[in-house]
Amino acid sequence: MNIIFLNWACFCATDTCEALVNLGHKVYVMQIPDKAHTEIDEDFIAKLSTQIKAFHCDAVFSLNFFPTVSVACMQSDCRYISWIYDNPQTKVYDKTAVNACNHIFTFDSFMANQLNARGVATVAYAPLAANVKRLTSPKITPAHIKKYTCEISFVGSLYNEAHNFYDRLIKAAKNEYLEGFLSAIIEAQKRVYGYNFMAEALTNEVLETIRTHMPYTPAEGSLIQEAEIYADYYLARKLAYFDRLELLYCLGEYFDVHHYTHTDKIIGKVKNRGKIDYFNEMPYLFRISKINLNPTLRSIKNGIPLRSMDILGCGGFLLTNFQSDFLRHFEPNKHFVAYSSLDEALDKCDYYIAHEDERTRIAANALEIMTKEHTFEVRLTQILNDSFK
């Protein structure tokens, strides 16, 4: 097939494009302009429409959904295939999501079910994938072992950036009741894995107070609810900070924990190792670290994050919070290990660090199933087949 691949700065782009070529498709790469990320870009609609015709395009493909692209494909009578790979994602709730040209796939089954229930029949579930060959081919040297050896590693943000939405709201509102109410929601959600109730817990009174200080106006015809925006962009990110801070601090008291992140914050006894390159360094870490942590951002309700797929695709040992979509594709304690509380995370780290044979077996099982069922070639074949039924 002739496929226009719309490129932008996202981790999956190179692996996705390479897999499409490996599958025998002719791929023409175009860059998505910044304007198309935030609004309908009429200039890009015209440019893309011209290229669809010139390339005799069978489908346009992008990672994440772009309303601008959907408009262009509707006008050009061309399939638009998009694969949602992160969350939160407001654009997929845009009124253009119902366009008949769309074939939208999301890594989070909750999102697919929610949009289907709201009348969007163009959305389906498709988990993410890993480039197993790229992740496992590089040879591990003694220098790599010296650099990356640790008992537990975590690659990820603390979501503690200055001027984050939650802190801006609290500062602007200066409302003790609001701060106490939101803190109580976060604290309650922190204790519950597998079900996200933060949007449901926001009362009309609280929403009115938030709206006064940090107004959000959904696009015309948007299917997203105001409470979902505040829960995912304000509360979930603040909760991620508390989740990760507490987890890393507690594990650091007992184990050799290395944190790779873009900030210089030191958490207790945890070693801050700074930034790590996604392509050239991270695969070595995942293969060498005894335990790879992946506490999931709570706005991802059911889905398996890309970082988890990367760890499994490296043949690394994954310890994650519980996410129900794992059970669709993997077996707990055979391919990965999950925790549902801080105490359980501590216990499982202690156990699996002491039992290397079990840890190695689980990592090997993960690599085997990833190689057979979860490469980009396998997943994109499924996505394209579903799109051209």
N, C-alpha and C positions, 0 to 999 in steps of 0.2 A: 504493500500500500504506500501511497504518498502521504506523509504526515508532516504537518507543520508543528514543530516543537517550540513552545513559547518559553524562553529562558528568562530567569531572574535569579537573584542571589539567594538560593536555597540549597540545602545540603544534598537533596535527592537528585538534583538536575543532571549532573554528569552521569550518575549510574543509570538513571532512567533513559537518557538519550542513547547511551552506549548499548543498553539492552534492546532498545527498539531497532538499532542498526544490526545487532547480533541476530535478531529475529528475521532479518532480511528486508526490512522496510526502508524506503527512501525517506530520509529525514532532512527537512529544511528548517534551520534554526533561526528564529527571530527573537529579538529582545523585547520584553514588555516595558514600555516607558513608565516612569514613576507615576505619571498622572493617572494611568489606568488602574493603579492600585487603590486609588481613593475616590475616583469618580468616572463617569462615562467620558471617554476620550474620543471625540468625533474624528480627530485626525488619524488616530490609530485604527479606528473602525474602517476608514477609507483605505489605509495602507494595507491592513490585513485582508480586506475584501479583494484588493487587487492581487495580492500574493496567492490567495486561495484559488483564484481563477488561473493565474499564470502557472502555478505548480500542479494544476489539475488535482487539487488536494482532496483526499478521501476523508481526512479528519484533522482537526486541530487539537493539540494536546497541551495541557498545562498542569503544573502542580499547584494546587489550590484553585479555587473558582474565581473567575473575573467577569463581572457583568458586561464590561466592554466587549470582551471576546464573544460572549453569548449573543450580544446584539449583532456583531459582525457575522457570526455564523448563521443566525436566523436570516439575515439579509442575503447571504450567499448560498443558502440551502446546503449547508455543510455540517457534518457531525462535530460537536464540541465535546471532547472527553477531558474531564478534569479529575484529579486525584487529590483529595484533601489529606494533607500529611501533618498538620498541626492544629492546635486549638488553643484559645477560642478563634472562631472564624465567623465574622458577621456577614461577609459578602455572600456566603452560600444561602443566607436567609433573604437575600434580595428578591424583588418581584420577578427578576429575569430568570430565577432558578427554575421556573416552571416552563420555560421555553422548550418547545418540542425537539430542538436540535441538541439539547443537553443530555449528556451521559455522565452524571456526577457520581464519583465513588469516594467514600469517606472511610478513614481507618477506625472510626469510632462508631460502633453499632448503635449506640444511644442516639447520636446525631441522625443517622439514617432513619431509625424508627420514628424519631421526633418529627422530622421533616415529612416523612410519609404520612404520619398522622395529621399533619397540617395541610395535606393535599398536594405535596410535591412528589409526584410519582417518578421524577427523573433521577432520584438519589438512591444509591444502593451501597451496601457495605463491601469494602475490600481492604483487608489488612495491609500494612506496609511490608517491605521486603528488605533483603540485604544483598549486597554484592559480595557473595562469599569468596569468590576468587580473589578479588582485590583485598579483602580483609585478611585472608589467610596465606596468600602467596609470599609476602616478604619474609625473608629469613630472619629469625631472631638471633642476635649476636650477644656475646657476653656484655657488651656495652649497653645493649637494650635491657638485659636482665638487671644490671647494676642500677640503671636509671629508673626502671619502672617497678621493681619488686616492692610489694607491700602486702599487708594482710587484707586491707579493704581500700577500695578506691571509689571516688564519686566524681564524675564529670558533670558540672552543671552550675547554673546560677542560683543564688540565694533569693533572687527577686527583692533585693534590699536597696535598689537604686534610689538615689535621692529624687524627691518629687514624684514618687509613685502615686497612683491614683488614690489609694486608701489614705495615705498620710496627708495628701493634699486636701482630701475631703474633711478629715478630722481637724486639720488646722483651720480650714475655712469656716467650718460649722461652729466650732467652739461650743459644742452641745454635749454635755455629760451623758444625757440619756441616750443620744444616738451612739456615742462611742461605747457605752456600756452594752447597748443592745447588739451592735455589730460584733463586739468582742465576744459576747456570749454565743452568737451564732458560730463564729470561728472556733471557739473553744469546744463547742459541742460537735462540730463537724470533724475536728481534729481526732476525735475518739472513734469515728465511724468510717470504715473503709467499705467500698462496694456500693454505696448509695450516697448521692449528693443531694442534700435538701436545702442548700443555702438560698437559692432563689425562692423556694416555697416559703421560707421563713421570713422574708422581707414583707412586712405589712404595708398596707396602703399609706398609713401615717408615716412610717419610716421612709418609704419611697418618696413621699412628698417632701420630706425634709432633705433627703439627698438631692432631689431634683432642684430644690431651691439654690443649693450651693454648687452643684456639679451637674448641670442639665445635660441630658442626652436626647437628641432628636433622631429617631430612626428614619431611614430613608422612606419615601412614600411607597406604600405597599409592602414594606418589610414584614417578614413573618416572625421576627425575633421580638421577644417581650422585654420590656424595660428592666424588669427584675433580673432577667438572665444576663443582661449587660453588666449590671452592677455586681452581681454575684461572681461572674467569670473574670471581669477585668479588675475589680476592686478586692472582693473578699478572697477569691481563690488564690490570687497572687500573694496576698498578705499571709494566708494560711500556708502557702508553699514555703514562705520564709520561716515561719514557726516550725513547720514539719521538719524541714531540712536542718535548721539550726539545732533543734532538740536531738534529732537522730544523730547528726554528726558529733555533737558535743558528748552525748552519752557513749557512743561507740569509741570515741577518742580516749575515753577514760580507761578503756580495757584493751584496745587493739591499736596496731599501727595503721592509722587512717590517713590517706592522702587525698586532698581535695584539689581538683583542677578547675579553676574559675578565672574570670576576668577581673575580679576585685582582689584587693590585698587584705581582706578581713581575715583575721585569725580566730578560729573557733576552738577554745580550750586547748587541748593537746594535739589537735588535728594539724597536720602539716599542709600549709597552703603551697601548692606547687605551681601556681600561676596558670597562664593559658596553655592549652594544648591544641595542636593542629589536628583538625578533623580527619584529614586524609593521610598525613604523613607520620603522625605520632599516636593518635588514639588507638588504632588497631593493636599496636604493640602493648599498650597498657592493658587493654581488655584481655589479651592472651596471657599476660604475665601476672597480673593482679590475682590474688587468691579469690577474692570476692568483689564483684562489681555491683555497686548499689545503683538502684534507679527508683527513687521516690517520685511518683508521677504528679504533675501539676493537676490539681483537683478539677479544673475545667474540662479535663479529659475524663469523661464519665466512665466509659467501659473500655476504651481503646488501648491498644498496645503502642506505646510511644516508639518513635524511630530509634531512640537511644537503646531501648531494650532489644530491638531487632538487630541493631549493630553489635551489641554484646553477644547475643546468641549466634549471630553470623560469623563472629570471630572464633567461636568455640570457647567463649569465656563463660564463667560461672555467674549467673544472674540471680541477685536477690532483689526482689521488687515488692512494693505494696500490692495488695490484691487488686486486679482489674479483671472483670468477668470475661472479656474477650480472649484472654489467655486460654481459657478452658475450651474455646472453639477449635484451637489449633495445637495446643501443647498439654502435657500432663504435669501437674505439680509434682515435685520431687523426682521427676524423671528427666524433664527438660529445663526446669527452672525451679526456684524456691521462692515462696511468697510469705509475707508477714502481714498481720492484721493489727499489730500493736507494737509499741516501742519495746516492751518486754520480750515479745516474740522475736523481734529483729535481733535483740541482744543474744537471746538463747540460740538462735539459728546461726549467727555469726560464730559464736563460741563452738558450737557443734561442728560446723563444716570446716572451720579452720583446723580443728583437731582431727578431722576424718578426711584426709586428702584423697583416699581411694574413692569415696562416695562423691566428693566434689569433682574429681576428674571424670568419673563416669557420667555424671549429670551434664557436664560441659560437652563431653563427647557425644552424648545423645542429642543434645541441642544442635550441635554442628551437623550431625547426620540428617536430622529432619529439616533443618534450614536448607541444606544442600539439595534435598529432594523436593521440597514443597514450598520454599519461601524465597527463592531467588527473584531478582527483578524480571528475568525472562519468563519464569513461571507465572508471576503475578500479572505481568503485562499481557501475556497470552490470554489469561482469564478475562482481564478487563476489555481487551479488544474483541474477544469472542462475544462477551455480553453486550458490547456496544453495537455489534453488527449482526445481531440475531435477526 
